[in-house]
Structures are given as C-alpha cells and as structure tokens.
Amino acid sequence: VYPKEFEAVKNGTTKNTIKNKELLDKLREIESGKWTKVYKDGYNSSGNKISIHYFQSQSGKVFNVKVKPGWSN
C-alpha cells in the first residue's frame, strides 16, 4: 500500500465515512460492506512530508491509492 520506505507519523491516520453514494456503490461492486476513506501522513525516503490517501474495506482491501505532497491530518 505504501511507497517504499514510507515512515508513518504517530496519530497521523484518519478514517472517514464515505458520504458519496455513487462512489460507495462503485466500491461495493468490488466488495460489499463498509468502506472508509483513509488519510495516512508520514515521510518518504527523502524525508519529505507526504500523505497517502486510499479507500479501505472492512476486510482490509485497499483501492485507489494516491500519494500527495504535504500532510492531510
């Protein structure tokens, strides 16, 4: 899920309820049940602040991983 050598920061993860019904329906085609949007802050191998965004199912399945510069939390 994470870029190579990603180092997460303490208290740097938030999990949010997905309110967009159209998106949630699409995710439930992959796997039924509860999905959350996860924001995980940390550092890349160069020491730069990055945030990893992805959708995660109740069973732990991950979808649509994106790496963004800076922190989101």
KEMIKE-313825 format. One record per residue: residue number from 0; residue in one letter; x, z, y of N, C-alpha, C in turn. Coordinates in nm, 2 decimals, always signed. Atoms other than C-alpha are relative to their C-alpha. Example, Ala and Ser with C-alpha at 12.3 -4.5 7.8 and 13.67 -1.06 7.14 Angstrom:
2
  resi  resn      nu      nw      nv     cau     caw     cav      cu      cw      cv
     0     A   +0.09   +0.00   -0.12   +1.23   +0.78   -0.45   +0.09   +0.00   +0.12
     1     S   -0.09   +0.00   -0.11   +1.37   +0.71   -0.11   -0.08   +0.08   +0.11
//
This chain:
73
  resi  resn      nu      nw      nv     cau     caw     cav      cu      cw      cv
     0     V   +0.08   +0.00   -0.12   +0.00   +0.00   +0.00   +0.09   +0.00   +0.13
     1     Y   -0.08   -0.01   -0.12   +0.27   +0.09   +0.25   +0.12   -0.09   +0.00
     2     P   -0.12   +0.08   -0.01   +0.56   -0.11   +0.39   +0.12   +0.08   -0.07
     3     K   -0.12   -0.06   +0.07   +0.89   -0.04   +0.21   +0.06   +0.11   +0.10
     4     E   -0.07   -0.11   -0.07   +1.05   +0.29   +0.33   -0.09   +0.06   +0.11
     5     F   +0.10   -0.06   -0.09   +0.73   +0.40   +0.52   +0.01   +0.15   -0.01
     6     E   +0.00   -0.15   +0.00   +0.75   +0.77   +0.62   -0.12   +0.05   +0.07
     7     A   +0.12   -0.06   -0.07   +0.41   +0.93   +0.69   +0.04   +0.12   +0.08
     8     V   -0.02   -0.12   -0.08   +0.39   +1.20   +0.95   -0.11   +0.10   -0.04
     9     K   +0.09   -0.10   +0.04   +0.22   +1.53   +0.89   -0.13   -0.01   +0.09
    10     N   +0.13   +0.01   -0.07   -0.15   +1.53   +1.00   -0.02   -0.14   +0.06
    11     G   +0.01   +0.13   -0.06   -0.12   +1.16   +1.07   -0.10   -0.10   -0.07
    12     T   +0.09   +0.08   +0.07   -0.40   +1.04   +0.85   -0.14   +0.04   +0.03
    13     T   +0.14   -0.02   -0.02   -0.77   +1.00   +0.94   -0.08   -0.10   -0.09
    14     K   +0.09   +0.08   +0.08   -1.05   +0.87   +0.72   -0.14   +0.00   +0.07
    15     N   +0.12   +0.02   -0.07   -1.36   +0.73   +0.89   -0.11   -0.07   -0.08
    16     T   +0.12   +0.06   +0.07   -1.71   +0.64   +0.77   -0.01   -0.14   +0.06
    17     I   +0.02   +0.14   -0.04   -1.77   +0.26   +0.79   -0.15   -0.01   +0.04
    18     K   +0.13   +0.01   -0.05   -2.08   +0.20   +1.01   -0.05   -0.14   +0.00
    19     N   +0.04   +0.14   +0.00   -2.08   -0.18   +1.00   -0.06   -0.04   -0.14
    20     K   +0.07   +0.02   +0.13   -2.34   -0.25   +0.73   +0.04   -0.13   -0.07
    21     E   -0.05   +0.13   +0.05   -2.23   -0.62   +0.69   +0.13   +0.02   -0.07
    22     L   -0.13   -0.02   +0.05   -1.87   -0.51   +0.63   -0.02   +0.09   -0.13
    23     L   +0.02   -0.09   +0.12   -1.98   -0.23   +0.39   -0.06   -0.08   -0.12
    24     D   +0.05   +0.08   +0.11   -2.19   -0.47   +0.19   +0.10   -0.09   -0.07
    25     K   -0.11   +0.08   +0.06   -1.89   -0.70   +0.15   +0.10   +0.08   -0.08
    26     L   -0.09   -0.09   +0.07   -1.67   -0.41   +0.04   -0.07   +0.04   -0.13
    27     R   +0.08   -0.05   +0.12   -1.94   -0.30   -0.21   -0.01   -0.11   -0.10
    28     E   -0.01   +0.11   +0.10   -1.91   -0.65   -0.37   +0.12   +0.01   -0.08
    29     I   -0.13   -0.03   +0.07   -1.55   -0.55   -0.46   -0.02   +0.12   -0.09
    30     E   +0.02   -0.12   +0.08   -1.65   -0.21   -0.58   -0.12   +0.08   +0.07
    31     S   +0.11   -0.07   -0.06   -1.98   -0.02   -0.53   +0.04   +0.15   +0.03
    32     G   -0.02   -0.14   -0.04   -2.00   +0.33   -0.38   +0.05   +0.02   +0.14
    33     K   -0.04   -0.04   -0.14   -1.84   +0.50   -0.08   +0.13   -0.07   +0.03
    34     W   -0.12   +0.06   -0.06   -1.57   +0.32   +0.13   +0.03   +0.07   +0.13
    35     T   -0.04   -0.06   -0.13   -1.37   +0.47   +0.42   +0.10   -0.09   +0.06
    36     K   -0.11   +0.07   -0.07   -1.15   +0.32   +0.69   +0.11   +0.10   +0.02
    37     V   -0.11   -0.10   -0.01   -0.81   +0.49   +0.68   +0.10   -0.05   +0.10
    38     Y   -0.11   +0.03   -0.10   -0.55   +0.51   +0.96   +0.11   +0.10   -0.04
    39     K   -0.12   -0.08   +0.04   -0.21   +0.64   +0.85   +0.12   -0.03   +0.09
    40     D   -0.11   +0.01   -0.10   +0.06   +0.70   +1.11   +0.13   +0.04   -0.07
    41     G   -0.13   -0.03   +0.05   +0.43   +0.71   +1.04   +0.11   -0.08   +0.06
    42     Y   -0.12   +0.07   -0.05   +0.77   +0.55   +1.08   +0.04   -0.11   -0.10
    43     N   -0.06   +0.10   +0.09   +0.91   +0.22   +0.94   +0.14   +0.03   -0.02
    44     S   -0.14   -0.02   +0.04   +1.26   +0.18   +0.80   +0.09   +0.00   +0.12
    45     S   -0.08   +0.00   -0.12   +1.39   +0.12   +1.16   -0.03   +0.12   +0.09
    46     G   +0.03   -0.11   -0.08   +1.24   +0.44   +1.29   -0.10   -0.02   +0.10
    47     N   +0.11   +0.03   -0.10   +0.96   +0.27   +1.49   -0.13   +0.06   -0.05
    48     K   +0.13   -0.05   +0.03   +0.62   +0.43   +1.51   -0.09   -0.12   -0.04
    49     I   +0.10   +0.10   +0.04   +0.36   +0.23   +1.31   -0.12   +0.07   -0.06
    50     S   +0.12   -0.06   +0.05   +0.01   +0.28   +1.19   -0.05   -0.11   -0.11
    51     I   +0.05   +0.08   +0.11   -0.13   +0.14   +0.86   -0.15   +0.02   -0.01
    52     H   +0.15   +0.00   +0.00   -0.50   +0.05   +0.86   -0.04   -0.07   -0.13
    53     Y   +0.06   +0.06   +0.12   -0.70   -0.02   +0.54   -0.13   +0.07   -0.04
    54     F   +0.13   -0.05   +0.06   -1.03   +0.03   +0.36   +0.03   +0.05   -0.14
    55     Q   -0.02   -0.06   +0.13   -1.03   +0.26   +0.06   -0.13   +0.04   -0.06
    56     S   +0.12   -0.03   +0.08   -1.30   +0.30   -0.21   +0.02   +0.14   -0.05
    57     Q   +0.01   -0.13   +0.05   -1.40   +0.63   -0.36   +0.10   +0.02   -0.12
    58     S   -0.09   -0.01   +0.12   -1.19   +0.55   -0.67   +0.15   -0.02   +0.04
    59     G   -0.14   +0.01   -0.04   -0.88   +0.48   -0.46   +0.04   -0.15   +0.02
    60     K   -0.03   +0.14   -0.02   -0.90   +0.10   -0.45   +0.02   -0.03   +0.15
    61     V   -0.03   +0.03   -0.13   -0.74   -0.04   -0.13   -0.02   -0.15   +0.03
    62     F   +0.03   +0.13   -0.04   -0.84   -0.35   +0.06   +0.03   -0.03   +0.15
    63     N   -0.02   +0.04   -0.13   -0.73   -0.54   +0.37   +0.10   +0.09   +0.08
    64     V   -0.10   -0.09   -0.06   -0.41   -0.35   +0.46   +0.07   -0.08   +0.12
    65     K   -0.06   +0.05   -0.12   -0.27   -0.41   +0.81   +0.10   +0.10   +0.06
    66     V   -0.10   -0.09   -0.06   +0.04   -0.27   +0.98   +0.00   -0.03   +0.15
    67     K   +0.01   +0.01   -0.15   +0.01   -0.21   +1.36   +0.11   +0.08   +0.06
    68     P   -0.10   -0.07   -0.07   +0.27   -0.11   +1.61   -0.06   +0.13   +0.07
    69     G   +0.05   -0.13   -0.06   +0.24   +0.25   +1.75   -0.09   +0.08   -0.10
    70     W   +0.09   -0.08   +0.09   +0.01   +0.52   +1.62   -0.14   -0.01   +0.04
    71     S   +0.14   +0.01   -0.02   -0.36   +0.53   +1.59   -0.07   +0.13   +0.01
    72     N   +0.06   -0.13   +0.00   -0.42   +0.90   +1.55   +0.05   +0.09   +0.11
//
